Amino acid sequence: MSESQAAVREICDAIIKRVDRAYVAECGRKNEFPQKLWDMWVDTGLLSMGLPEEFGGAGGSLKDIVLALDLLHREALLLPIAVTNFMSREPIMHYATQAQKERYLPPTATGEEFFSFGITEPDSGTNTFKIKTTAIRQPDGTFLLNGGKTYQTAFLESSHCLLVARTSPLDSEDRTHGISVFIVDTTLPGISATPMSIGMYLPEQQYQTYFDNVVLPADSLVGEEGKGLSILFSSLNSERLLVAAMNVGQADYVLKRAAEYAKVRAPFGVPIGSYQSIAHPMARAKTYVEAARLMMYQACDKHDRGESVGLDVNMVKILSSEAFKMAAEIAMTTFGGAGVDVSQDILPFYIAAQNNTVAPVNNQIVLSFIAEKALGLPKCY
Ligand SMILES: Cc1cc2nc3c(=O)[nH]c(=O)nc-3n(C[C@H](O)[C@H](O)[C@H](O)COP(=O)(O)OP(=O)(O)OC[C@H]3O[C@@H](n4cnc5c(N)ncnc54)[C@H](O)[C@@H]3O)c2cc1C
């Protein structure tokens, strides 16, 4: 274990002693921001992990952040603003100008400012190339932003959004051309957002956003105009690993809860955990969780060494989301009717596990990607 990983473990142990699942679940039920957990993110310095010291960070790597998410989600402490903030920092560290890095990165280490991330649109869904939001360069160098996004996690709470927009129309010869990435101040005139009502207990609010002739300063653009795809993938690859940590962590939490229940629940006089119909799916799920976790940390190591990880992180996406779904399904079966009892706090994980096979990207398109890249099968999307 590296020095930074030992520090992460120590911090997570301290957090787990001070915040419990009951608090986080209560915030989820009331749709309230888990302030206590957020304060600990900030106070313990965990938020500054993965950010170089020259930008106010504590150093360390993506693997350290993934480890923190894994450890805390094993206790079902769903950290607020984890994914969007970390996945947005990543391309800024690698592709932004020095001035942009100095302006935008340090406040994300202290929690004064943080990022949301905007790519999904109501009509284009998974097909990013079809996005309609445009940012057209004006004669004075600024960009005029028009359009809107959906499912924008914590948009209004965030200071900035790392936003994907078209700077030129879709070119059927090269659909990757014309995609650009911007750092958008969420308070700019012309921006509005409405909260979405979703049936999940999440630590953040989701928003539908609207951009009406928003003037973006010239230096909002990250990297080269029209060539934002590699920038985008730098974000999306780290997103896959961050969400994988949440998947394996929560999978372990529900398995732990299910095993505890199966040891004492005995409608026929013997604990239900002695039935193979309960024990085997749990054992199978646990095996998948550990396989997913191994591959997740291996992919983190490759990522942190600067190696290409496109295929690895997509395989991790499949393994971790399926492991979480298997774990949540057997937990629901184990709890029987009590699975839907709100006070048992099991159902939210079942919903989350299903959702995580669809978001941040659906498993069907991920499998198509793996089929193409690993097996040479025809591209179908
Ligand atoms: C809680 C939550 C938070 C989110 N936060 C953010 C955020 O902060 N920022 C952001 O930009 N987005 C966010 N999203 C959006 C998320 O990334 C999308 O929901 C996801 O990418 C799927 O897109 P869609 O919902 O439009 O599904 P669609 O694209 O409409 O797909 C619907 C279904 O069709 C199938 N399908 C689609 N395309 C294919 C294909 N090519 N091959 C095979 N099957 C296919 C899949 O089964 C898929 O589940 C969030 C979503 C949720 C639920």
PDBQT file of the ligand as one rigid body, heavy atoms in Angstrom, charges set to zero:
ROOT
HETATM    1  C1  LIG A 401     -29.195   9.797 -11.593  1.00  0.00    +0.000 C 
HETATM    2  C2  LIG A 401     -28.602  10.205 -12.892  1.00  0.00    +0.000 A 
HETATM    3  C3  LIG A 401     -27.599  11.166 -12.914  1.00  0.00    +0.000 A 
HETATM    4  C4  LIG A 401     -27.060  11.584 -14.128  1.00  0.00    +0.000 A 
HETATM    5  N1  LIG A 401     -26.111  12.582 -14.127  1.00  0.00    +0.000 NA
HETATM    6  C5  LIG A 401     -25.678  13.063 -15.314  1.00  0.00    +0.000 A 
HETATM    7  C6  LIG A 401     -24.784  14.198 -15.342  1.00  0.00    +0.000 A 
HETATM    8  O1  LIG A 401     -24.394  14.742 -14.305  1.00  0.00    +0.000 OA
HETATM    9  N2  LIG A 401     -24.418  14.690 -16.551  1.00  0.00    +0.000 N 
HETATM   10  C7  LIG A 401     -24.835  14.125 -17.732  1.00  0.00    +0.000 A 
HETATM   11  O2  LIG A 401     -24.460  14.626 -18.777  1.00  0.00    +0.000 OA
HETATM   12  N3  LIG A 401     -25.682  13.060 -17.735  1.00  0.00    +0.000 NA
HETATM   13  C8  LIG A 401     -26.113  12.528 -16.561  1.00  0.00    +0.000 A 
HETATM   14  N4  LIG A 401     -26.984  11.456 -16.552  1.00  0.00    +0.000 N 
HETATM   15  C9  LIG A 401     -27.493  10.917 -17.827  1.00  0.00    +0.000 C 
HETATM   16  C10 LIG A 401     -26.957   9.525 -18.152  1.00  0.00    +0.000 C 
HETATM   17  O3  LIG A 401     -25.632   9.631 -18.561  1.00  0.00    +0.000 OA
HETATM   18  C11 LIG A 401     -27.898   8.941 -19.222  1.00  0.00    +0.000 C 
HETATM   19  O4  LIG A 401     -29.141   8.655 -18.603  1.00  0.00    +0.000 OA
HETATM   20  C12 LIG A 401     -27.325   7.690 -19.838  1.00  0.00    +0.000 C 
HETATM   21  O5  LIG A 401     -26.205   8.007 -20.613  1.00  0.00    +0.000 OA
HETATM   22  C13 LIG A 401     -28.353   7.002 -20.756  1.00  0.00    +0.000 C 
HETATM   23  O6  LIG A 401     -28.908   7.914 -21.657  1.00  0.00    +0.000 OA
HETATM   24  P1  LIG A 401     -30.506   7.995 -21.838  1.00  0.00    +0.000 P 
HETATM   25  O7  LIG A 401     -31.083   8.013 -20.465  1.00  0.00    +0.000 OA
HETATM   26  O8  LIG A 401     -30.835   9.115 -22.724  1.00  0.00    +0.000 OA
HETATM   27  O9  LIG A 401     -30.872   6.629 -22.503  1.00  0.00    +0.000 OA
HETATM   28  P2  LIG A 401     -31.108   6.342 -24.059  1.00  0.00    +0.000 P 
HETATM   29  O10 LIG A 401     -29.918   6.775 -24.857  1.00  0.00    +0.000 OA
HETATM   30  O11 LIG A 401     -32.429   6.853 -24.451  1.00  0.00    +0.000 OA
HETATM   31  O12 LIG A 401     -31.147   4.756 -24.044  1.00  0.00    +0.000 OA
HETATM   32  C14 LIG A 401     -32.270   4.017 -23.514  1.00  0.00    +0.000 C 
HETATM   33  C15 LIG A 401     -31.958   2.544 -23.576  1.00  0.00    +0.000 C 
HETATM   34  O13 LIG A 401     -31.818   2.161 -24.943  1.00  0.00    +0.000 OA
HETATM   35  C16 LIG A 401     -30.778   1.206 -25.099  1.00  0.00    +0.000 C 
HETATM   36  N5  LIG A 401     -29.765   1.747 -26.027  1.00  0.00    +0.000 N 
HETATM   37  C17 LIG A 401     -29.496   3.038 -26.324  1.00  0.00    +0.000 A 
HETATM   38  N6  LIG A 401     -28.506   3.117 -27.213  1.00  0.00    +0.000 NA
HETATM   39  C18 LIG A 401     -28.135   1.860 -27.481  1.00  0.00    +0.000 A 
HETATM   40  C19 LIG A 401     -27.154   1.272 -28.372  1.00  0.00    +0.000 A 
HETATM   41  N7  LIG A 401     -26.368   2.000 -29.175  1.00  0.00    +0.000 N 
HETATM   42  N8  LIG A 401     -27.030  -0.067 -28.379  1.00  0.00    +0.000 NA
HETATM   43  C20 LIG A 401     -27.836  -0.850 -27.618  1.00  0.00    +0.000 A 
HETATM   44  N9  LIG A 401     -28.769  -0.364 -26.794  1.00  0.00    +0.000 NA
HETATM   45  C21 LIG A 401     -28.929   0.966 -26.720  1.00  0.00    +0.000 A 
HETATM   46  C22 LIG A 401     -30.205   0.939 -23.710  1.00  0.00    +0.000 C 
HETATM   47  O14 LIG A 401     -30.816  -0.209 -23.179  1.00  0.00    +0.000 OA
HETATM   48  C23 LIG A 401     -30.642   2.153 -22.922  1.00  0.00    +0.000 C 
HETATM   49  O15 LIG A 401     -30.763   1.862 -21.532  1.00  0.00    +0.000 OA
HETATM   50  C24 LIG A 401     -27.517  11.001 -15.344  1.00  0.00    +0.000 A 
HETATM   51  C25 LIG A 401     -28.519  10.016 -15.313  1.00  0.00    +0.000 A 
HETATM   52  C26 LIG A 401     -29.057   9.621 -14.116  1.00  0.00    +0.000 A 
HETATM   53  C27 LIG A 401     -30.157   8.596 -14.122  1.00  0.00    +0.000 C 
ENDROOT
TORSDOF 0
